[in-house]
Amino acid sequence: MEPIAVIDFETTGISPGQNCRATEIAAVIVEDGRIVGRYQSLMKTGVWVPPFIESLTGISNAMLRDAPPAAEVMEAVAEFVGDIPLVAHNASFDQKFWDAELALIRRQRRQTFACSMLLARRLLPQAPNHKLGTLNTWARLPVTGKAHRAMADAEMAANLTLFMAGQLRDQHGIQAISHNLLCRLQKVPAAKIGEALRLARNA
């Protein structure tokens, strides 16, 4: 599989807007079955962190006062990722914030997102649920740090994506695994995933 960039945001809420911004981002580059590059930073936007979010993430308003400006962070992470295809767990959430924060620095995403959660629902239906932490524990993947911090979650999502790529190779006999294939499989209805895997194996 070609290199992929797995990203994770921590934020002040569920949807980007004037009162909801990112507080932290991490991106890891995966190549040849392993993580080969990492970027992580808190990001200061001036938006207040509610107590519930601070309790969940451990990211406080005091921590963000000394963080670099969001524009500076987004310029750096956009350069780090470049045009590498993107992956995130529950990618619809991270994609919204990636696009919104890029727009504020007059940049635009050029690549597509694959979603490790949607893929897990299709490839790992036997898992107890498809939350990132649950999947990593169930698949006996490495503990990467405190959940709901961007680097720990990005590394967990990267390890999960590599695990599912291994399943596609070892259990389904698919050797040509690409980001494009992941994007196609995540859209297949669960009832038709067996047929889609057979077609991918014979492609």
N, C-alpha and C positions, 0 to 999 in steps of 0.2 A: 504494500500500500504506500502511496506517496505520502510525504510529510503532512501532518494535520496539526492544527493549533486548537487546543482545548482551553476554553476560557470559563471564568466564573466571576460574577459580580456579587458583592454585598451592597445593599441599598437601604434607603430609609423607608421604602414601601414597595408596593407591587407593580406600579406603573409609572414610567417616567413623566415628569411634569415639573411645574414651577416649585412645588413643595415636596417633590420626591426625586432624589438624585442618587447616584452611586456614591458609596463611601470607600470601596476597595475593589480592585480588580487584580486577577492573576491570569496568566496565560502560560501554558506549557507547550512546547513543540515536541511532537512524537515522530520518531523516524526509526525505521528498522526495528520496530517492536519495543522501543524504549524511549524514555524522556531524555531529550538531548539539549533542551534549553528551557529556562524559566524566567518569567518576569512577574513581579508583584509589587504593588504599591497601594497605600492608602491614598485618598484623593479628597482635597478640600473643596467644597462647593459653597459653603456658607449656609447650607440647609441643616436645620436642627434634626438631631437623631432622637426619635421618641424612646422613652424608657424600655418599652417592650423590645424594640430592635436592639438597643444596647445590651439588654439581658440575653437576647438570642445570639448575637454575634460577638459580644465582648468589645465592640468598637464604640468608644465614647466620644462625646462632643469635645472633651479635652484632648483626646488623641488626634482628632482631626484638625484642631487649631494649628498644630505644627506640621501637618501633612502638606505635600506639594500641591499646587493648584491643579484642579481637575483637567484643565486644558493642557498643562504640561505633561500630565500622566497619560492622557489619551494620545497625544502626539507620540510619546515614547512607545506606548504599547502598539499603536498602529504601525509604527516603523518596525517594531520587533516581529509582529505577525506578518506584515506585508500582504501578499496575495495568497497565503497558504489557506486551504479550505478549513472551515471552522467546525468545531463540535462543542456542544454544551449539554449538560443534563437539564431537562426541561428547557430546551433551547428557545422556545418562544419568549420566555422571560428574559434571558440574557441577550437575545437578538434585539429586543425592544430597547434595552439600555445601551447596547453597543451602538445601534443606529442613532439613538437620541444624543448620546455623548459625542459621537463623531460629528453629528450635524452642528453641534455647538462650536466646533473648531473648523467648520466648513470642509469636512471630509465626508466621504461616502463609502460604504461597504461595497466591495466588488465581488466578494465570494459568497458561496452559499453556506448555510448551517446544516449539519446533521445533528440529530437529537438522540443522545444515548438512552434517555428514558423511553422514547417511542420505540427505539430498537429493542430495548430490553423487554418491553411488553410483547413484542413479536417473537424474539429469539429465546427469551427466558420466562416463558409463561408459568413455569413451576416455582418460581421464586415467591416468597411470602407476600411481598409487595414490591413496588418498583421505585421506592425511595432510594436515593443514592447510598446512604449509609447502610440500609438493609441489604441492598444488592452486594455491596462490598463485603459485608460480614458473611452473607450467604455464600458468596463465591470464594471466600477465604483469601481475599486480596489484602495487600499491605495496609496497615493503619498509617495514614499520612499526616495526622494531626487533628486539631480541634475542628469538628464540623461547624459549618457556617462561618468559616474563614476562607477567603478566596483561594489561597494556594492549596490548602488541604482539600477543598472540594474539587478544584481543577485537577489535582493529581489523582483523586479518587475517580473522577470521570474519565481521565486518560487511561487509568488501569482497567476500568470497566470496559472501555471501548476496545482495548487490546485483548481483553478476555473474550469479548464477543467475536472479534476477528478470528481468534484462535478456534472458537466454536464453529465458525463458518468453514474454516479450513479442515479441522479434524473430524467434526461430526457430519458435515454436509458436503465435504469434498470440493469446496469452492476455493480455487487457488488464486484467481484474479480478483482480489478484494481491493476495492477503491472507495474513495469518499463518495463518488457518484453512486456506487452500488448501495452504500449505507443510506444515502438519501432516498433511493428508490424503495428499498426494503421497508423503511420506516413509514411509508405511505400505503403499504399493502394491507388490506383488511386482514385481521388475525386469522379468519377462516381460510384465507387463500395463501397463507405464508408458505405452506409446504410446497405448493405448486410453484410459487415464485423462487423458492430455493432450488428446486429441481431445474428450472429454466436457467438460473444463474450458474449452476454446476455444469450444465451442458452448453453454455454460451461459448 
